[in-house]
Amino acid sequence: MPYETECPSCSGRGCDDCGGGGSLRLTGCPRRTIPRAAWEMLDAAELYEKGLPPEHGGTLDQAADFVRAARFVWNEEARCKRQLTGDR
């Protein structure tokens, strides 16, 4: 069964990533389409949220790209939870 979701790149406004339609359509298992590095990032973001950063030290000791990616993951998780519960 296909699954359609708002394009995370443009928040539904339409862009090159979604072909201008504002949404992405999954027709197969996402585990087969999402690269291993993305799953590793999801795991790392979860651990970071629980206080276990990938590098020793605090937030300022982490790579800026990692911190941005973790925040993206957290925001997407929150958006998905709101969508599932009907909250906006």
C-alpha positions in Angstrom: 0.0 0.0 0.0 1.6 3.4 -1.0 2.3 6.0 1.6 2.3 9.7 0.8 3.9 12.3 3.1 4.6 16.0 2.9 8.0 16.8 1.3 10.5 17.6 4.1 12.6 19.7 1.8 9.8 22.3 1.0 7.1 21.6 3.7 4.6 20.9 1.0 5.2 24.0 -1.2 6.7 22.1 -4.1 10.4 21.8 -5.0 12.8 19.8 -7.2 13.1 17.1 -4.6 9.4 16.3 -4.8 8.9 17.2 -8.5 6.9 20.2 -7.6 4.0 18.3 -6.0 4.8 19.0 -2.4 4.7 15.4 -1.3 6.7 12.2 -1.5 5.2 8.8 -2.2 6.6 5.6 -0.9 5.5 2.5 -2.8 7.9 0.0 -1.2 9.5 -0.8 2.1 11.4 2.3 3.3 14.1 0.1 4.9 15.1 -0.8 1.3 15.3 2.7 0.1 16.9 4.5 3.1 20.7 4.1 3.1 22.5 2.6 6.1 24.1 5.9 7.0 20.6 7.4 7.5 19.6 4.6 9.9 22.9 5.2 11.8 22.1 8.9 12.0 18.6 8.1 13.4 20.3 5.9 16.1 22.9 8.5 16.9 20.2 11.3 17.2 18.3 9.1 19.6 21.3 8.5 21.8 22.2 12.2 21.6 18.7 13.1 22.8 19.2 10.8 25.8 22.5 12.5 26.7 25.0 10.2 24.9 26.7 12.3 22.2 28.9 10.7 19.5 31.9 12.7 20.6 33.1 13.2 24.2 31.9 16.4 25.7 28.9 18.7 25.3 27.0 20.2 22.4 29.9 22.6 21.5 32.2 19.6 21.2 30.0 18.0 18.5 30.3 18.5 14.8 27.9 21.3 13.7 26.6 19.1 10.9 25.7 16.4 13.3 23.9 18.8 15.7 21.9 20.2 12.7 21.1 16.6 11.5 20.0 15.6 15.0 17.7 18.6 15.3 16.2 17.7 11.9 15.6 14.2 13.0 13.9 15.4 16.3 11.7 17.9 14.4 10.6 15.2 11.9 9.8 12.8 14.7 7.7 15.5 16.4 6.0 16.4 13.1 5.2 12.7 12.5 3.8 12.3 16.0 1.6 15.3 15.6 0.4 14.0 12.3 -0.5 10.6 13.8 -2.4 12.2 16.7 -4.1 14.8 14.6 -2.4 17.7 16.3 -1.2 20.5 14.1 
